[in-house]
Amino acid sequence: MIKKKFDCVKFKDELFAKAWKKSGAKDFREYVSYANAQARKSPLFKMPAYN
């Protein structure tokens, strides 16, 4: 059995850095606008809400 060490915090930081770079945001507000626009394009966003 192969055991790999996985650093969750490092993984999260790398994902965020890639997303920030892809967004081209100059500040956090621009990044939030980019993230919200990307979320609205997601098929999950279009799912009906269940109560």
C-alpha positions as CSV (number, residue, x, y, z in Angstrom):
1,M,0.0,0.0,0.0
2,I,1.4,3.4,-1.0
3,K,0.9,6.2,1.5
4,K,1.1,9.7,0.3
5,K,1.4,12.8,2.4
6,F,-1.2,15.4,1.5
7,D,-1.0,19.0,2.8
8,C,-4.6,20.3,2.6
9,V,-3.6,23.9,3.4
10,K,-0.9,24.0,0.8
11,F,-3.4,22.5,-1.7
12,K,-6.0,25.2,-0.9
13,D,-3.4,28.0,-1.1
14,E,-2.3,26.7,-4.6
15,L,-5.9,26.6,-5.8
16,F,-6.6,30.1,-4.6
17,A,-3.3,31.4,-6.2
18,K,-4.2,29.9,-9.5
19,A,-7.8,31.2,-9.4
20,W,-6.5,34.7,-8.4
21,K,-4.0,34.7,-11.3
22,K,-6.7,33.5,-13.8
23,S,-9.1,36.2,-12.6
24,G,-6.6,39.0,-13.3
25,A,-8.0,40.8,-10.2
26,K,-6.1,43.7,-8.8
27,D,-7.9,43.6,-5.5
28,F,-10.2,41.4,-3.4
29,R,-13.4,43.1,-4.7
30,E,-12.5,42.3,-8.3
31,Y,-11.7,38.7,-7.3
32,V,-15.1,38.4,-5.6
33,S,-16.9,39.7,-8.7
34,Y,-15.0,37.2,-10.9
35,A,-15.8,34.4,-8.5
36,N,-19.5,35.3,-8.5
37,A,-19.6,35.5,-12.3
38,Q,-18.0,32.1,-12.6
39,A,-20.5,30.6,-10.0
40,R,-23.4,32.0,-12.0
41,K,-22.2,30.1,-15.1
42,S,-22.2,26.8,-13.1
43,P,-24.9,24.2,-13.7
44,L,-25.2,24.0,-9.9
45,F,-26.3,27.6,-9.8
46,K,-29.2,26.9,-12.1
47,M,-30.6,24.0,-9.9
48,P,-33.9,24.7,-8.2
49,A,-33.8,25.5,-4.5
50,Y,-35.2,22.9,-2.2
51,N,-36.7,23.7,1.2
